[in-house]
Amino acid sequence: MRTGPFPSGSPDQARGAVVPRGAGVLIALLAFATMLALAPASASAQVTHQVNASGFAWDVTEVNATVGDTVEWDFSGGSHDVCIDQSPPVGATGFDDCTGDEFIASSLDGDTGGQKTFTEPGSYLYYCSLHEPSMRGTVEVTEGGGPDPQVAIESAPSQIKAKALLRRGLRVGSSCAEVELGTLQLYATGRNARKLGIKKKRAVLARANVSCGASGEITTVLKPTNGKVKRGLKKLRGTARSTLRLEMSGESVASDTARVTIKGKRKRR
């Protein structure tokens, strides 16, 4: 007797019962759906971590990643580069000089940033050779398939109209584990802050304190911090890129970031 997930005939067919046309296909589809439902869950999705240049410092200096994750460095509007090695030079060695370390990108080549996907576990140190040692950070890469991240921004719009941010705020869903308290903030740097009329290297647009409850889920609505930010959002023309950052601490410190583009009025022609 033939066996397998898709037998050539059902028991009714074997007994000579009449089977409606197309029923065999339906049975096969149902069996396939059952197999998918019972299949083991796949490994955690790969994550892209964002690091931005803020003046002469990186806004994130500790990145916790797993194998397969990508780190993106953004230094648009500034003169920077990104080099990676186990140890940086003692001091700046000159413009666009990684001294044999891994080169990622440089503003002197017209780049506004660069990225690297980490395929091996280990501790990686990144730095800007133009402003070393003030611009240093580390990427700690571990094997994938482990427990869920201690904190993660689960749901947030990648784009939001300035008018909506003013009226309703930015709604963010996050998850947490083994952490207790922290902050969630939306900020802009460099020229993106200047687009909002804020002459700061790092302008906080919205901020809220958060806590990890028993459910491990956090829902936060971020609203503009002050009148200056509100005026900047009202006058914004075109778009301004901003960063959403969640940072919490408990038994350890954990963080996650996401990009949010703020859309203002149409630019004048």
PAZAPA-4460 file (N, C-alpha, C; in steps of 0.05 Angstrom, whole numbers, plus 32768, in hexadecimal, padded with zeros to 4 digits):
% residues 269
    n_x    n_y    n_z   ca_x   ca_y   ca_z    c_x    c_y    c_z   seq   type   mol
   8011   7FE8   8000   8000   8000   8000   8012   8019   8000     1      M     A
   800B   802D   7FEF   801C   8045   7FED   8017   8057   8005     2      R     A
   802D   8061   8010   802B   8074   8027   8039   808E   8020     3      T     A
   8035   80A2   8031   8042   80BC   802D   802E   80D2   8033     4      G     A
   8038   80EA   8033   8026   8101   803A   8010   8106   8026     5      P     A
   8015   80FD   800C   8000   8101   7FF8   7FFA   80E7   7FEB     6      F     A
   7FE9   80D6   7FF7   7FE2   80BC   7FEA   7FD3   80C0   7FD0     7      P     A
   7FD5   80AB   7FBF   7FC8   80AD   7FA5   7FAA   80AE   7FA7     8      S     A
   7F9E   80A4   7FBB   7F81   80A4   7FBE   7F79   80A5   7FDB     9      G     A
   7F62   80B2   7FE0   7F58   80B3   7FFB   7F4A   809A   8002    10      S     A
   7F44   8094   801C   7F34   807C   8023   7F1A   807A   8014    11      P     A
   7F0C   8092   8010   7EF3   8091   8002   7EF6   8088   7FE5    12      D     A
   7F0C   8091   7FD9   7F11   8088   7FBD   7F17   806A   7FBC    13      Q     A
   7F24   8060   7FD1   7F2A   8044   7FD1   7F11   8033   7FD3    14      A     A
   7EFC   803E   7FE0   7EE3   8030   7FE4   7ED0   8035   7FCC    15      R     A
   7EDA   8044   7FB9   7EC9   8049   7FA1   7EB7   8061   7FA4    16      G     A
   7EBA   8071   7FB9   7EA9   8088   7FBD   7EAF   809D   7FA7    17      A     A
   7E9B   80AE   7FA1   7E9F   80C3   7F8D   7EAB   80DB   7F9C    18      V     A
   7EC2   80E4   7F91   7ED0   80FB   7F9D   7ECD   8113   7F8A    19      V     A
   7EC3   812A   7F94   7EBF   8141   7F83   7ED9   8149   7F75    20      P     A
   7ED6   8154   7F5C   7EED   815C   7F4D   7EFC   8172   7F5C    21      R     A
   7F17   816F   7F5D   7F27   8183   7F6B   7F2B   817D   7F88    22      G     A
   7F1D   8168   7F93   7F21   8162   7FAF   7F3D   8159   7FB5    23      A     A
   7F49   814A   7FA2   7F64   8140   7FA7   7F78   8157   7FAB    24      G     A
   7F75   816C   7F9A   7F86   8183   7F9D   7F82   8191   7FB8    25      V     A
   7F68   8193   7FC0   7F62   819F   7FD9   7F6F   8190   7FF0    26      L     A
   7F6D   8175   7FEF   7F79   8165   8004   7F97   8169   8005    27      I     A
   7FA4   816A   7FEE   7FC1   816E   7FED   7FC8   8189   7FF9    28      A     A
   7FB9   819E   7FF3   7FBF   81B9   7FFD   7FBC   81B9   801C    29      L     A
   7FA6   81AC   8026   7FA2   81AB   8043   7FB9   819D   8050    30      L     A
   7FC2   8187   8044   7FD8   8178   8050   7FF2   8188   8051    31      A     A
   7FF6   8197   803B   800E   81A8   803A   800D   81BE   804F    32      F     A
   7FF5   81CA   8052   7FF2   81DF   8066   7FF7   81D4   8082    33      A     A
   7FEE   81BB   8087   7FF3   81AF   80A1   8011   81AA   80A6    34      T     A
   801F   81A2   8091   803C   819E   8094   804A   81B8   809B    35      M     A
   8042   81CE   808E   804E   81E8   8094   8048   81F0   80B0    36      L     A
   8030   81EB   80BA   8029   81F3   80D5   8039   81E4   80EA    37      A     A
   803F   81CA   80E3   804D   81BA   80F6   806B   81BC   80F4    38      L     A
   8075   81CA   80DF   8092   81CC   80DB   809E   81DD   80F0    39      A     A
   80B7   81D8   80F8   80C4   81E8   810D   80C7   8205   8104    40      P     A
   80C6   8217   8116   80C9   8234   8110   80E6   8239   8106    41      A     A
   80E8   824B   80F3   8102   8252   80E8   8112   8263   80FB    42      S     A
   812B   8267   80F6   813C   8277   8107   8133   8294   8107    43      A     A
   813C   82A3   811B   8134   82BF   811E   813B   82CE   8105    44      S     A
   812A   82E1   80FE   812F   82F1   80E6   8148   8302   80EA    45      A     A
   8157   8306   80D4   816F   8316   80D6   8167   8333   80DA    46      Q     A
   8179   8342   80E9   8173   835D   80F2   8187   8370   80E6    47      V     A
   817F   8388   80E0   8191   839D   80D8   8193   83B1   80EE    48      T     A
   81AB   83B6   80F9   81B0   83C9   810F   81BA   83E3   8103    49      H     A
   81AF   83F9   810D   81B6   8413   8103   81C9   8422   8116    50      Q     A
   81DF   842D   810B   81F1   843E   811A   81F5   8458   810B    51      V     A
   81F0   846F   8118   81F2   8489   810B   8208   8499   8117    52      N     A
   8215   84A9   8106   8229   84BC   810F   821B   84D4   811B    53      A     A
   8223   84DC   8133   8217   84F4   813F   822E   8506   8148    54      S     A
   8234   851A   8138   824C   852A   813D   8265   8519   813A    55      G     A
   8275   8517   8150   828D   8507   814F   828A   84EE   8161    56      F     A
   8273   84E2   8160   826D   84CA   816F   8259   84B9   8161    57      A     A
   8258   849F   8166   8243   848E   815C   822C   848E   8170    58      W     A
   8213   848F   8167   81FD   848F   817A   81F9   8474   8187    59      D     A
   8204   845E   817B   8203   8444   8187   821F   8439   8188    60      V     A
   8229   8432   81A0   8244   8428   81A3   8246   840B   81AA    61      T     A
   822F   83FE   81AF   822E   83E2   81B5   8217   83D5   81A6    62      E     A
   821D   83C4   8193   8209   83B6   8183   820A   8398   8189    63      V     A
   81F4   838D   8191   81F2   8370   8196   81E4   8363   817F    64      N     A
   81F2   8353   8170   81E8   8347   8157   81EC   8329   8158    65      A     A
   81DE   831C   8145   81E2   82FF   8141   81ED   82FB   8125    66      T     A
   81F8   82E3   8120   8203   82DD   8106   81ED   82E1   80F0    67      V     A
   81F4   82EF   80DC   81E1   82F5   80C6   81D5   8311   80C8    68      G     A
   81D8   831E   80E0   81CF   833A   80E3   81E0   834D   80D3    69      D     A
   81D5   8364   80CD   81E3   8379   80BF   81E4   8393   80D0    70      T     A
   81FB   83A0   80CF   81FD   83BA   80DD   8201   83CF   80C7    71      V     A
   81F1   83E4   80C9   81F2   83FB   80B6   81FC   8414   80C5    72      E     A
   8211   8420   80B9   821B   8439   80C4   8213   8450   80B2    73      W     A
   8208   8465   80BE   81FF   847C   80AF   820E   8495   80B8    74      D     A
   821D   84A2   80A6   822B   84BA   80AE   8225   84D0   8099    75      F     A
   820D   84D0   808F   8205   84E4   807B   8207   8500   8087    76      S     A
   8213   8513   8078   8216   852E   8081   822F   8533   8091    77      G     A
   8240   851E   8095   8258   8522   80A4   8270   8515   8096    78      G     A
   8288   851B   809E   82A0   850F   8093   82A9   84F9   80A5    79      S     A
   82A3   84E0   809D   82A9   84C9   80AE   82B0   84B1   809C    80      H     A
   82BC   849C   80A8   82BF   8483   809B   82B9   846D   80B0    81      D     A
   82B8   8454   80A7   82B4   843E   80B9   82C9   8428   80B4    82      V     A
   82D7   8421   80C9   82EB   840B   80C7   82E5   83F7   80DD    83      C     A
   82EC   83DE   80D8   82E6   83C8   80EB   82FF   83B7   80F0    84      I     A
   8304   83B2   8109   831A   83A1   8111   8317   839A   812F    85      D     A
   8329   8389   8139   8328   8382   8155   8332   8399   8166    86      Q     A
   8344   83AA   815C   834E   83C1   816B   8354   83D7   8158    87      S     A
   834C   83F0   815E   8351   8407   814C   836C   8412   8151    88      P     A
   8376   8424   8140   838F   8432   8146   838D   8442   815F    89      P     A
   83A4   8449   816B   83A4   8458   8183   8398   8474   817F    90      V     A
   839D   8480   8168   8392   849A   8162   838B   849C   8145    91      G     A
   8380   84B2   813D   8378   84B5   8121   8391   84B4   810F    92      A     A
   838F   84A5   80F9   83A7   84A1   80E8   83A4   84B1   80CE    93      T     A
   8391   84C1   80CC   838D   84D1   80B3   8373   84CA   80A5    94      G     A
   836B   84DB   8094   8352   84D8   8086   8351   84BE   8076    95      F     A
   833B   84B0   8079   8336   8499   8068   834C   8484   806A    96      D     A
   8355   847E   8082   836B   846B   8086   8363   8457   809C    97      D     A
   835C   843F   8093   8355   842A   80A6   836D   841A   80AF    98      C     A
   8385   8421   80A6   839E   8414   80AD   839D   83F6   80AA    99      T     A
   8392   83EC   8094   8391   83D0   8090   8379   83C2   809B   100      G     A
   8369   83CF   80AC   8351   83C3   80B6   833B   83C3   80A1   101      D     A
   8325   83B5   80A6   8310   83B2   8092   8303   83CD   808D   102      E     A
   8302   83D5   8074   82F6   83EF   806C   82D9   83EA   8064   103      F     A
   82C7   83FB   806F   82AA   83F8   8068   82A1   840F   8056   104      I     A
   82A6   8428   805D   829D   843E   804C   82AB   8458   8056   105      A     A
   82AB   846C   8044   82B7   8486   804B   82A8   849C   803D   106      S     A
   82A4   84B2   804B   8297   84CA   803F   82AA   84D6   802A   107      S     A
   82C4   84D1   802C   82D6   84DB   8018   82D3   84CE   7FFD   108      L     A
   82C6   84B7   7FFD   82C0   84A9   7FE4   82A3   84AF   7FDB   109      D     A
   8296   84C1   7FE9   827A   84C8   7FE1   8266   84B7   7FEF   110      G     A
   826E   84A6   8002   825B   8495   8011   824D   84A5   8026   111      D     A
   8234   849E   802C   8225   84A9   8042   8222   8495   8059   112      T     A
   822D   847D   8054   822C   8468   8068   8235   844E   805C   113      G     A
   8234   8439   806C   823C   841E   8062   822F   8409   8073   114      G     A
   8233   83F0   806C   8227   83DA   807B   8239   83C1   807A   115      Q     A
   8234   83AF   808D   8242   8396   808D   8230   8381   8099   116      K     A
   822F   836A   808C   8220   8353   8097   8234   8340   80A4   117      T     A
   8230   833A   80BE   8243   832A   80CD   823C   830D   80CB   118      F     A
   824F   82FD   80C2   824B   82E0   80BD   8259   82CE   80D1   119      T     A
   8269   82DA   80E2   8278   82CB   80F6   8274   82D7   8112   120      E     A
   8270   82C7   8127   826E   82D2   8142   8289   82DE   814A   121      P     A
   8287   82F1   815C   82A0   82FE   8166   829A   831B   816F   122      G     A
   82AF   8328   8178   82AD   8344   8180   82BC   8355   816C   123      S     A
   82AD   8368   8160   82B8   8379   814A   82B7   8396   8154   124      Y     A
   82CD   83A3   8150   82CF   83BF   8158   82CE   83D1   813F   125      L     A
   82BC   83E4   813F   82BA   83F7   8128   82C2   8413   8131   126      Y     A
   82CD   8422   811E   82D6   843D   8125   82D8   844E   810C   127      Y     A
   82D8   8468   8111   82DD   847C   80FB   82FA   8485   80FD   128      C     A
   830A   8480   80E9   8326   8487   80EA   832A   84A5   80EA   129      S     A
   8316   84B4   80E1   8319   84D1   80E0   8315   84DD   80FC   130      L     A
   8307   84D0   810D   8301   84DB   8128   8305   84C7   813E   131      H     A
   8318   84B4   813A   8320   84A1   814E   8331   84AF   8163   132      E     A
   832E   84AB   817D   831F   8495   818A   8303   849B   8193   133      P     A
   82F8   84B3   818D   82DE   84BA   8197   82C8   84AA   818A   134      S     A
   82CD   84A1   8171   82B8   8492   8163   82BF   8475   8162   135      M     A
   82B9   8467   8177   82BD   844A   8179   82A3   843C   8181   136      R     A
   82A1   8423   817A   828B   8413   8182   8291   83F5   817E   137      G     A
   8281   83E4   8189   8285   83C7   8186   826C   83B9   817C   138      T     A
   8270   83A4   816D   825A   8392   8165   8260   8377   8170   139      V     A
   824F   836D   8182   8252   8353   818E   823F   8340   817E   140      E     A
   824B   832D   8170   823C   831B   815F   823C   82FF   816C   141      V     A
   8224   82F4   8170   8221   82D9   817B   8213   82C7   8167   142      T     A
   8214   82AD   816C   8206   829A   815A   81E8   829F   815A   143      E     A
   81DB   829B   8144   81BF   829F   8142   81AF   8288   814E   144      G     A
   8195   828A   814E   8184   8274   8158   8181   8274   8176   145      G     A
   818B   8289   8183   8189   828A   81A0   816E   8295   81A9   146      G     A
   816C   829E   81C1   8153   82AA   81CB   814D   82C4   81BD   147      P     A
   8134   82CD   81C0   812C   82E6   81B4   813C   82FD   81C0   148      D     A
   8140   8313   81B1   814E   832A   81BC   8141   8334   81D5   149      P     A
   8151   8340   81E7   8145   834A   8200   8132   8361   81FB   150      Q     A
   8138   8371   81E7   8125   8386   81DF   8124   8387   81C1   151      V     A
   810D   838D   81B6   810A   838F   8199   80F3   83A2   8192   152      A     A
   80F8   83B3   817F   80E2   83C4   8174   80D3   83B3   8160   153      I     A
   80BB   83AA   8167   80AC   8397   8157   809C   83A5   8141   154      E     A
   8090   83BC   8147   807F   83C9   8134   8082   83E7   8137   155      S     A
   8089   83F4   8121   808B   8411   811F   808A   8418   8102   156      A     A
   807C   842E   80FA   807B   8435   80DE   8096   843E   80D4   157      P     A
   809E   8436   80BC   80B7   843F   80B1   80B5   845C   80A6   158      S     A
   809B   8465   80A2   8096   8480   8099   807E   848B   80A9   159      Q     A
   807F   84A5   80AF   8069   84B1   80BD   8067   84CE   80B4   160      I     A
   804F   84D8   80AF   804C   84F4   80A8   8051   8506   80C1   161      K     A
   805D   851D   80BD   8062   852F   80D3   8048   8537   80E0   162      A     A
   8033   853A   80D0   8019   8542   80DB   800E   852C   80ED   163      K     A
   8012   8512   80E5   8008   84FC   80F6   8018   84FA   810F   164      A     A
   8032   84FF   810E   8043   84FE   8126   803A   8513   813A   165      L     A
   8032   852A   8130   8029   8540   8141   800E   8539   814E   166      L     A
   7FFC   852E   813E   7FE1   852A   8148   7FDE   8511   8159   167      R     A
   7FE8   84FA   814E   7FE3   84E1   815B   7FFC   84D5   8169   168      R     A
   8013   84DF   8161   802C   84D3   816C   8035   84BB   815C   169      G     A
   804B   84B0   8164   8056   8498   8157   8051   8480   8169   170      L     A
   8042   846C   815F   803B   8455   816E   8050   843F   8169   171      R     A
   805C   8435   817E   8071   8421   817C   806B   8409   818E   172      V     A
   806D   83F1   8182   806A   83D8   8191   8085   83CB   8195   173      G     A
   808C   83C3   81AE   80A6   83B7   81B4   80A2   839E   81C5   174      S     A
   80B7   838E   81C6   80B7   8377   81D8   80D0   8378   81EA   175      S     A
   80CF   836C   8201   80E4   836D   8214   80E6   8354   8225   176      C     A
   80FE   834E   822F   8102   8337   8240   811C   833B   8250   177      A     A
   811C   8335   826A   8133   8337   827B   813D   8354   827D   178      E     A
   812C   8367   8278   8132   8383   827C   811B   8390   828A   179      V     A
   811F   83A7   8296   810A   83B3   82A7   8101   83CE   829D   180      E     A
   8113   83E1   829D   810C   83FD   8296   811E   8407   8280   181      L     A
   8114   841B   8272   8124   8427   825D   8116   843F   8250   182      G     A
   8120   8446   8239   8115   845D   822A   8111   8456   820D   183      T     A
   80FE   8463   8201   80F9   8461   81E5   80F9   847D   81DA   184      L     A
   810A   8482   81C7   810C   849E   81BD   810F   849E   819E   185      Q     A
   8105   84B4   8193   8107   84B9   8177   8119   84D2   8174   186      L     A
   812F   84D0   8164   8141   84E6   8161   814B   84E9   8145   187      Y     A
   8154   8501   813F   8160   8507   8125   817C   8513   8129   188      A     A
   818D   850E   8116   81A9   8519   8118   81B0   8529   8100   189      T     A
   81C5   8539   8103   81D0   8548   80EC   81BD   8558   80DC   190      G     A
   81BE   8554   80C2   81AD   8564   80B0   8190   855E   80B3   191      R     A
   8189   8545   80BC   816D   853F   80C0   8161   854F   80D7   192      N     A
   8172   8554   80EC   8169   8565   8102   8166   8582   80F8   193      A     A
   8178   858A   80E7   8177   85A5   80DC   815E   85AA   80CB   194      R     A
   8156   8594   80BD   813D   8597   80AD   8125   859E   80BE   195      K     A
   8127   8596   80D8   8111   859C   80EB   8116   85B5   80FA   196      L     A
   812B   85C4   80F1   8131   85DE   80FE   813E   85DB   8119   197      G     A
   814B   85C4   811E   8158   85C0   8138   8176   85BE   8133   198      I     A
   8185   85D1   813E   81A2   85D3   8139   81B1   85C3   814F   199      K     A
   81AC   85A9   814F   81BA   8598   8161   81C5   8580   8152   200      K     A
   81DB   8574   815B   81E6   855D   814E   81D3   8545   8152   201      K     A
   81C5   8545   8168   81B2   852F   816E   819A   853B   817C   202      R     A
   8183   853C   816E   816B   8548   8178   8156   8533   817F   203      A     A
   814E   8532   8198   813A   851F   81A0   811E   852A   8199   204      V     A
   8110   851C   8188   80F5   8525   817F   80DF   851C   8191   205      L     A
   80E2   8504   819C   80CD   84F9   81AE   80DB   84E4   81C0   206      A     A
   80D0   84E2   81D9   80DD   84D0   81EC   80C9   84C7   8201   207      R     A
   80CC   84AE   820A   80BA   84A3   821E   80C9   848E   822F   208      A     A
   80C3   848D   8249   80CE   8478   825A   80BD   845F   8256   209      N     A
   80C9   8448   8256   80BB   842F   8252   80C3   841B   8267   210      V     A
   80B1   8408   826D   80B7   83F2   8280   80AD   83D8   8274   211      S     A
   80BA   83C2   827B   80B4   83A8   8271   80A1   839A   8285   212      C     A
   8088   8395   827D   8075   8388   828E   8076   836A   828C   213      G     A
   8063   835D   8299   8063   8340   8299   805E   8334   827E   214      A     A
   8050   8342   826D   804A   8338   8252   8062   8339   823F   215      S     A
   8076   834A   8246   808D   834D   8234   8087   835D   821C   216      G     A
   8070   836C   821C   8069   837C   8205   8066   8399   820E   217      E     A
   806F   83AC   81FD   806E   83C8   8203   8060   83D7   81EC   218      I     A
   804D   83E7   81F2   8040   83F8   81DE   8044   8415   81E7   219      T     A
   8051   8425   81D6   8058   8441   81DD   804F   8453   81C6   220      T     A
   8044   846A   81CE   803E   847F   81BB   8050   8497   81C0   221      V     A
   8062   849C   81AE   8075   84B2   81B1   8069   84CC   81A5   222      L     A
   806B   84E1   81B4   8061   84FB   81AB   8078   8510   81AD   223      K     A
   8078   8524   819B   808D   8538   819B   8093   8543   81B6   224      P     A
   80AD   8547   81BB   80B6   854E   81D6   80B0   856B   81DF   225      T     A
   80B2   857E   81CC   80AF   859A   81D4   80A5   85AB   81BC   226      N     A
   80A1   85C4   81C2   8096   85D6   81AE   80A8   85DA   8196   227      G     A
   80C2   85DA   819A   80D5   85DD   8184   80D3   85C6   8170   228      K     A
   80D1   85AE   817B   80CE   8597   8169   80B3   8598   815A   229      V     A
   809E   85A0   8168   8084   85A3   815B   8085   85B7   8144   230      K     A
   8092   85CE   8149   8094   85E2   8134   80A4   85D7   811C   231      R     A
   80B9   85C9   8122   80C9   85BD   810D   80BA   85A9   80FC   232      G     A
   80A9   8599   8109   8099   8586   80FA   8084   8594   80E9   233      L     A
   8079   85A9   80F3   8065   85B8   80E3   8071   85C5   80CA   234      K     A
   808A   85CD   80CC   8097   85DB   80B6   80A6   85C9   80A4   235      K     A
   80AA   85AF   80AB   80BA   859D   809C   80B1   859A   807F   236      L     A
   80C4   859D   806D   80BE   8599   8050   80D0   8582   8047   237      R     A
   80C4   8570   8038   80D3   8558   802F   80D3   8544   8045   238      G     A
   80E9   8536   8049   80EB   8521   805D   8103   8525   806F   239      T     A
   8101   8519   8087   8117   8519   809A   8119   84FD   80A5   240      A     A
   8131   84F2   80A5   8135   84D7   80B0   813A   84D9   80CE   241      R     A
   812F   84C6   80DC   8133   84C6   80F9   8137   84A9   8102   242      S     A
   8140   84A6   811B   8146   848C   8126   8135   8487   813F   243      T     A
   8129   8470   8140   811A   8467   8157   812C   8454   8167   244      L     A
   8131   845B   8181   8143   844A   8191   8136   8442   81AB   245      R     A
   8136   8428   81B0   812C   841D   81C9   8144   8412   81D9   246      L     A
   8147   841C   81F1   815D   8412   8202   8153   840D   821E   247      E     A
   8158   83F4   8228   814E   83EC   8242   8164   83DD   8251   248      M     A
   8161   83DD   826B   8175   83CF   827C   8167   83BF   8292   249      S     A
   8174   83AB   829C   816B   839A   82B1   8183   8389   82BA   250      G     A
   8182   836F   82B4   819A   835F   82B8   81B0   8367   82A5   251      E     A
   81A9   8373   828F   81BD   837D   827B   81B0   8394   826C   252      S     A
   81C0   83A1   825B   81B6   83B7   824B   81B1   83AD   822F   253      V     A
   819A   83B3   8223   8193   83AB   8208   8186   83C2   81FA   254      A     A
   818A   83C2   81DF   817E   83D7   81CF   8177   83CE   81B3   255      S     A
   8166   83DD   81A6   815E   83D8   818B   8158   83F2   817D   256      D     A
   815C   83F4   8163   8157   840D   8155   8147   8407   813B   257      T     A
   813A   841C   8131   812B   841A   8118   812B   8435   810B   258      A     A
   8128   8436   80F1   8127   844F   80E2   810B   8458   80DE   259      R     A
   8106   8472   80E0   80EC   847E   80DB   80F0   8497   80CA   260      V     A
   80E4   8498   80B3   80E5   84B0   80A2   80CD   84C1   80A6   261      T     A
   80D1   84DA   80AD   80BC   84ED   80B2   80B7   84FD   8098   262      I     A
   809D   84FD   8090   8096   850A   8077   8087   8524   807D   263      K     A
   8093   853A   8073   8086   8555   8077   8077   855E   805E   264      G     A
   8075   8578   805B   8067   8583   8044   8078   857F   802B   265      K     A
   806C   8581   8014   807A   8580   7FFB   808D   8597   7FF8   266      R     A
   80A4   8592   7FED   80B7   85A8   7FE9   80AD   85BB   7FD4   267      K     A
   80B3   85D5   7FD8   80AB   85E9   7FC4   80BB   85E5   7FAB   268      R     A
   80AF   85E9   7F95   80BD   85E7   7F7B   80C9   8602   7F73   269      R     A
***
